[in-house]
Amino acid sequence: MERAKSSGLNQGDDIEMAAFNSIKKILSAMLICAVVVPVCSARSRRSKAKPIRMSILEILDKFTETQEKLQSFIIKTRVETKGIANKKKATAKVTSEFRFDGNRSSVRFHTFRDNERSYNSRLWDGHSRYEHARGRDKPGRVVITRERNEKQEKQRISRGSLIGKTMGYYYGDDERIDTILRKAIKRGESVSVQDKMEKIGGSDCYVLKALTKRGEFTIWLDPEKDYNIVKAISKKGKGGLFYKLPPLKEGEYSYFILNSIQYKKIGDTWLPQKTEWHRKRKALGGKYFEGVTNCTFTQITLNPDHDSLGSFVPDDIMNGARVYIVGIPVKIKYTWQDVKVVDKDGREVDVDKLIKAES
């Protein structure tokens, strides 16, 4: 409280004036106390009250906002998976590279399994889709599609890119988790935020729980890391939807848990560094898979110059690869030569004209 100003009385001032001022000071002090005490009590009560909890939609909005920031990047990963497939032990090591600019996307990954090596890539260059696969030394094949399929592009992030796991694309679903939950809310399905926050990696996290036609989800979001996902669980049982397959039948299930995501702040963006996930899947006929995957993000570059880097050029396809063009009969033979399609006589093929003529 501000120090009281001097009354300005001199030694020769009237005694009554001095007494009046003294009484005035006492009354003022009493008035101030009468006002301050209730205010202090109110502040004390507020400090003990629980903080206002965000709604489920407000939390999803925060998550969506964070994911939309990642519109252009190059991400490289190193992955090791150990598991059991149909009662046989299986191990695999994969190195991958994912490039994205908000529209175009490229996924390239080398797989090392036992003594076998394989290479796969999927590219959407804004005009054409190339799906390429080959073995150790053979040129393999490439399938070219001219039409863009938005759902298939999301599949690419979900299934073909390991960054998808930290972005909210989970085993058994092609759509991101915030999209799944928003649709579930509109259908009136059970989607809620847990009353109490839980600590993950030292941070208090919001816990989202949902029971939907696509299965049961529990998602942990860290507000200190821009509402990025730090843990996630997806369960699908009888009646649940797994990718585009019919609803799961009795005895079928899938289980996915994303654990231990370590983030690092680069500039003003939180980016994943390491993570681990578990998968279990039982299908009809007794087919079963269970595995644990450890993923390390070896390089993350935000907003690169994709055009100068040639990020979306199909220059990874080997000469001699068989070419299949969607919409053209497979009996017509084409091959890949020097980043273009050629016929059996080695002449370059205009794919657009070819598709138009066939249609």
C-alpha positions as CSV (number, residue, x, y, z in Angstrom):
1,M,0.0,0.0,0.0
2,E,1.3,3.5,-0.9
3,R,3.0,5.3,2.0
4,A,0.7,8.1,3.5
5,K,1.6,11.6,2.6
6,S,2.6,14.2,5.3
7,S,-0.3,16.1,6.7
8,G,1.5,19.4,6.4
9,L,0.9,20.5,10.1
10,N,3.4,22.9,11.7
11,Q,4.3,22.8,15.4
12,G,2.1,25.9,16.0
13,D,-1.0,24.4,14.4
14,D,-4.2,24.0,16.4
15,I,-4.3,20.9,18.6
16,E,-7.9,20.2,17.5
17,M,-6.8,20.1,13.8
18,A,-4.2,17.5,14.7
19,A,-6.7,15.4,16.6
20,F,-9.2,15.6,13.7
21,N,-6.5,14.4,11.3
22,S,-5.6,11.5,13.6
23,I,-9.2,10.4,13.8
24,K,-9.4,10.7,10.0
25,K,-6.4,8.5,9.5
26,I,-7.8,5.8,11.8
27,L,-11.2,5.8,10.0
28,S,-9.4,5.6,6.6
29,A,-7.3,2.7,7.8
30,M,-10.4,0.9,9.0
31,L,-12.1,1.5,5.6
32,I,-9.1,0.2,3.7
33,C,-9.0,-3.0,5.8
34,A,-12.7,-3.5,5.3
35,V,-12.2,-3.5,1.5
36,V,-8.8,-5.3,1.3
37,V,-9.7,-8.3,3.5
38,P,-12.6,-9.6,1.3
39,V,-10.4,-9.2,-1.8
40,C,-7.6,-11.1,-0.3
41,S,-10.0,-13.9,0.8
42,A,-11.3,-14.1,-2.8
43,R,-7.8,-14.3,-4.2
44,S,-7.0,-17.1,-1.7
45,R,-10.1,-19.0,-2.7
46,R,-9.3,-18.7,-6.4
47,S,-5.8,-20.0,-5.9
48,K,-7.2,-23.2,-4.4
49,A,-9.8,-23.7,-7.1
50,K,-9.1,-26.2,-10.0
51,P,-8.0,-24.6,-13.2
52,I,-10.6,-24.4,-15.9
53,R,-10.4,-27.5,-18.1
54,M,-10.3,-27.2,-21.9
55,S,-13.1,-28.8,-23.8
56,I,-12.4,-31.8,-26.1
57,L,-12.9,-29.6,-29.2
58,E,-10.5,-26.9,-27.9
59,I,-7.8,-29.5,-27.4
60,L,-8.4,-31.0,-30.8
61,D,-8.1,-27.5,-32.3
62,K,-4.7,-27.0,-30.6
63,F,-3.5,-30.4,-32.0
64,T,-4.7,-29.6,-35.5
65,E,-3.1,-26.2,-35.4
66,T,0.3,-27.8,-34.5
67,Q,0.0,-30.4,-37.3
68,E,-0.9,-27.9,-39.9
69,K,2.5,-26.1,-39.3
70,L,4.3,-29.1,-40.7
71,Q,3.6,-28.4,-44.4
72,S,7.1,-28.7,-45.9
73,F,9.9,-30.9,-44.7
74,I,12.4,-33.8,-45.3
75,I,12.5,-36.4,-42.6
76,K,14.9,-39.4,-42.5
77,T,14.5,-42.3,-40.1
78,R,16.2,-45.5,-39.0
79,V,13.9,-48.3,-37.7
80,E,14.3,-51.8,-36.3
81,T,11.4,-54.1,-35.8
82,K,11.4,-57.5,-33.9
83,G,8.4,-59.7,-33.7
84,I,6.5,-62.9,-34.4
85,A,4.6,-63.5,-37.7
86,N,2.5,-66.7,-37.7
87,K,4.7,-68.3,-35.0
88,K,7.9,-67.5,-36.7
89,K,10.4,-64.9,-35.4
90,A,10.8,-62.0,-37.7
91,T,13.2,-59.0,-37.7
92,A,13.6,-56.1,-40.1
93,K,15.6,-53.0,-40.4
94,V,14.3,-50.1,-42.5
95,T,15.9,-46.8,-43.5
96,S,13.4,-44.3,-44.9
97,E,13.1,-40.8,-46.3
98,F,9.9,-38.8,-46.4
99,R,9.5,-35.5,-48.3
100,F,6.4,-33.3,-48.3
101,D,5.5,-29.8,-49.4
102,G,1.9,-29.6,-48.5
103,N,0.8,-31.2,-51.8
104,R,3.5,-33.3,-53.3
105,S,5.0,-36.2,-51.4
106,S,7.7,-38.8,-51.7
107,V,8.4,-41.9,-49.6
108,R,11.5,-44.0,-50.2
109,F,12.6,-46.9,-47.9
110,H,15.1,-49.7,-47.9
111,T,14.2,-52.9,-46.1
112,F,16.7,-55.4,-44.8
113,R,15.0,-58.6,-43.7
114,D,17.2,-61.7,-42.9
115,N,19.4,-62.0,-46.1
116,E,16.9,-60.2,-48.3
117,R,16.9,-56.6,-49.3
118,S,14.1,-54.7,-51.0
119,Y,13.4,-51.1,-52.0
120,N,10.1,-49.4,-52.3
121,S,9.1,-45.8,-53.2
122,R,5.8,-43.9,-53.6
123,L,5.7,-40.5,-55.3
124,W,3.0,-38.0,-56.0
125,D,4.6,-35.2,-58.1
126,G,1.4,-33.1,-58.4
127,H,0.5,-34.8,-61.7
128,S,1.3,-38.5,-61.5
129,R,1.6,-41.2,-58.9
130,Y,4.5,-43.6,-59.1
131,E,4.6,-46.8,-57.0
132,H,7.9,-48.6,-57.4
133,A,9.2,-51.8,-55.9
134,R,12.4,-53.8,-56.6
135,G,14.7,-56.4,-55.1
136,R,18.4,-56.3,-54.5
137,D,19.7,-56.1,-58.0
138,K,16.6,-56.4,-60.2
139,P,14.9,-53.2,-61.7
140,G,11.5,-54.3,-60.5
141,R,8.3,-52.6,-61.6
142,V,6.5,-49.2,-61.4
143,V,2.8,-48.5,-61.5
144,I,1.8,-45.1,-62.9
145,T,-1.5,-43.4,-62.1
146,R,-2.6,-40.0,-63.4
147,E,-5.6,-39.4,-61.1
148,R,-5.0,-38.1,-57.6
149,N,-6.8,-40.0,-54.8
150,E,-6.9,-38.0,-51.6
151,K,-7.6,-41.0,-49.4
152,Q,-4.6,-42.9,-51.0
153,E,-2.4,-39.9,-50.3
154,K,-3.4,-40.1,-46.7
155,Q,-2.7,-43.8,-46.7
156,R,0.8,-43.0,-47.9
157,I,1.4,-41.0,-44.7
158,S,-0.3,-43.5,-42.6
159,R,1.2,-46.7,-43.9
160,G,4.3,-45.7,-45.8
161,S,5.8,-43.0,-43.7
162,L,7.0,-43.5,-40.2
163,I,6.5,-39.9,-39.4
164,G,2.8,-40.6,-39.6
165,K,2.9,-42.4,-36.2
166,T,3.8,-39.2,-34.4
167,M,1.5,-37.0,-36.5
168,G,-1.6,-39.0,-35.4
169,Y,-2.0,-41.7,-38.1
170,Y,-2.3,-45.1,-36.4
171,Y,-2.3,-48.8,-37.3
172,G,-5.6,-49.7,-38.9
173,D,-6.7,-46.1,-39.9
174,D,-6.0,-43.9,-42.9
175,E,-7.3,-40.7,-41.4
176,R,-5.6,-38.7,-38.7
177,I,-6.8,-39.1,-35.2
178,D,-8.3,-35.6,-34.9
179,T,-10.4,-36.2,-38.0
180,I,-11.5,-39.6,-36.6
181,L,-12.5,-38.0,-33.3
182,R,-14.3,-35.1,-34.8
183,K,-16.4,-37.4,-37.0
184,A,-17.1,-39.6,-33.9
185,I,-18.4,-36.5,-32.0
186,K,-20.8,-35.6,-34.9
187,R,-22.1,-39.2,-34.8
188,G,-22.8,-38.9,-31.1
189,E,-20.1,-41.4,-30.1
190,S,-18.3,-41.3,-26.8
191,V,-15.4,-38.8,-27.0
192,S,-14.2,-37.1,-23.8
193,V,-11.2,-35.5,-22.0
194,Q,-10.2,-37.1,-18.7
195,D,-10.9,-35.0,-15.6
196,K,-7.3,-35.3,-14.3
197,M,-4.2,-34.6,-16.3
198,E,-1.4,-37.3,-16.3
199,K,2.3,-36.9,-16.3
200,I,4.2,-38.2,-19.3
201,G,8.0,-37.4,-19.4
202,G,7.6,-34.8,-16.6
203,S,4.8,-32.9,-18.3
204,D,1.1,-32.7,-17.3
205,C,-0.8,-34.0,-20.3
206,Y,-4.4,-34.0,-21.4
207,V,-5.9,-37.5,-21.8
208,L,-8.5,-38.0,-24.5
209,K,-10.7,-41.2,-24.5
210,A,-12.9,-42.3,-27.3
211,L,-15.1,-45.3,-28.1
212,T,-16.0,-45.1,-31.8
213,K,-16.9,-47.4,-34.8
214,R,-13.2,-47.3,-35.7
215,G,-12.3,-48.7,-32.3
216,E,-11.2,-47.5,-28.9
217,F,-8.6,-44.7,-28.5
218,T,-6.6,-43.2,-25.6
219,I,-4.4,-40.2,-26.6
220,W,-2.0,-38.2,-24.4
221,L,-1.3,-34.6,-25.6
222,D,1.4,-32.4,-24.0
223,P,0.4,-28.7,-23.9
224,E,4.1,-27.8,-23.1
225,K,5.0,-29.3,-26.5
226,D,2.3,-27.5,-28.5
227,Y,-0.2,-30.3,-27.9
228,N,1.8,-32.9,-29.7
229,I,1.0,-36.5,-29.0
230,V,3.4,-38.1,-26.5
231,K,1.5,-41.5,-26.1
232,A,-1.4,-43.2,-27.9
233,I,-3.3,-46.5,-27.7
234,S,-5.6,-47.9,-30.4
235,K,-7.7,-51.0,-29.9
236,K,-10.0,-52.7,-32.4
237,G,-12.1,-55.7,-31.7
238,K,-15.3,-57.3,-33.0
239,G,-17.2,-54.8,-35.1
240,G,-14.3,-52.4,-35.4
241,L,-13.1,-51.0,-38.7
242,F,-9.6,-51.9,-39.8
243,Y,-8.5,-49.8,-42.8
244,K,-11.0,-50.5,-45.6
245,L,-11.8,-54.1,-44.6
246,P,-15.2,-55.2,-43.5
247,P,-15.9,-54.9,-39.7
248,L,-13.7,-57.2,-37.7
249,K,-15.3,-60.5,-36.8
250,E,-15.3,-62.5,-33.6
251,G,-11.7,-63.5,-32.7
252,E,-10.2,-60.7,-34.9
253,Y,-8.4,-57.7,-33.3
254,S,-5.7,-55.2,-33.5
255,Y,-3.8,-53.4,-30.8
256,F,-1.4,-50.5,-31.2
257,I,0.5,-48.5,-28.5
258,L,2.8,-45.6,-29.3
259,N,5.2,-45.1,-26.4
260,S,8.1,-42.9,-25.3
261,I,8.1,-40.1,-27.9
262,Q,11.1,-37.9,-27.3
263,Y,10.8,-34.4,-28.8
264,K,13.3,-31.6,-29.4
265,K,12.4,-28.0,-30.1
266,I,14.0,-26.8,-33.4
267,G,13.3,-23.1,-33.8
268,D,9.8,-22.7,-32.6
269,T,8.7,-26.2,-33.6
270,W,8.7,-29.4,-31.5
271,L,9.9,-32.3,-33.6
272,P,10.2,-36.0,-32.7
273,Q,13.6,-37.6,-32.1
274,K,12.9,-41.1,-30.9
275,T,9.9,-43.3,-30.4
276,E,8.7,-46.9,-29.9
277,W,5.5,-48.7,-30.8
278,H,3.9,-52.1,-30.3
279,R,1.6,-53.8,-32.7
280,K,-0.6,-56.9,-32.4
281,R,-2.9,-58.2,-35.1
282,K,-5.0,-61.3,-35.4
283,A,-7.0,-62.0,-38.5
284,L,-9.3,-64.7,-39.7
285,G,-7.7,-68.1,-40.2
286,G,-5.5,-67.6,-37.2
287,K,-3.0,-65.3,-38.9
288,Y,-1.1,-63.4,-36.2
289,F,1.5,-60.8,-36.0
290,E,3.1,-59.1,-33.0
291,G,6.1,-56.7,-33.1
292,V,8.0,-54.0,-31.3
293,T,9.5,-51.1,-33.4
294,N,12.1,-48.6,-32.4
295,C,12.4,-45.5,-34.5
296,T,15.1,-42.9,-34.6
297,F,14.7,-39.7,-36.6
298,T,18.1,-39.1,-38.1
299,Q,17.4,-35.9,-40.0
300,I,14.6,-33.3,-40.0
301,T,14.8,-30.4,-42.4
302,L,11.9,-27.8,-42.3
303,N,10.9,-25.8,-45.4
304,P,13.7,-27.0,-47.7
305,D,14.0,-25.9,-51.3
306,H,12.3,-29.0,-52.8
307,D,12.6,-27.9,-56.4
308,S,16.4,-27.3,-56.4
309,L,16.8,-30.6,-54.5
310,G,14.6,-32.6,-57.0
311,S,12.5,-33.9,-54.2
312,F,9.6,-35.0,-56.4
313,V,11.4,-36.4,-59.4
314,P,11.2,-40.2,-60.1
315,D,14.9,-40.6,-60.5
316,D,15.2,-43.6,-58.2
317,I,13.6,-46.0,-60.8
318,M,16.2,-48.3,-62.4
319,N,16.4,-48.6,-66.2
320,G,14.6,-51.7,-67.4
321,A,11.8,-51.6,-64.8
322,R,8.5,-52.9,-66.1
323,V,5.9,-50.1,-66.4
324,Y,2.2,-50.6,-65.8
325,I,-0.1,-47.6,-66.5
326,V,-3.4,-47.7,-64.8
327,G,-6.2,-47.8,-67.5
328,I,-4.0,-49.4,-70.1
329,P,-4.2,-53.2,-70.7
330,V,-1.3,-55.0,-69.1
331,K,-0.6,-57.0,-72.3
332,I,0.9,-53.8,-73.7
333,K,4.6,-53.8,-72.6
334,Y,6.4,-50.7,-71.5
335,T,9.6,-50.1,-69.7
336,W,11.5,-47.4,-67.8
337,Q,14.5,-45.8,-69.5
338,D,16.3,-42.6,-68.4
339,V,13.4,-41.2,-66.3
340,K,10.8,-41.8,-69.0
341,V,8.4,-44.5,-70.3
342,V,9.4,-46.2,-73.5
343,D,7.7,-48.8,-75.7
344,K,9.2,-52.1,-76.9
345,D,11.2,-50.3,-79.6
346,G,12.7,-47.8,-77.1
347,R,10.5,-44.9,-78.3
348,E,9.3,-42.4,-75.6
349,V,5.6,-42.8,-74.7
350,D,3.3,-39.8,-74.0
351,V,1.4,-41.3,-71.1
352,D,-1.3,-38.6,-71.1
353,K,-2.1,-39.1,-74.8
354,L,-2.0,-42.9,-74.2
355,I,-4.6,-42.7,-71.4
356,K,-6.8,-40.2,-73.2
357,A,-6.8,-42.4,-76.3
358,E,-7.6,-45.5,-74.3
359,S,-10.4,-43.9,-72.4
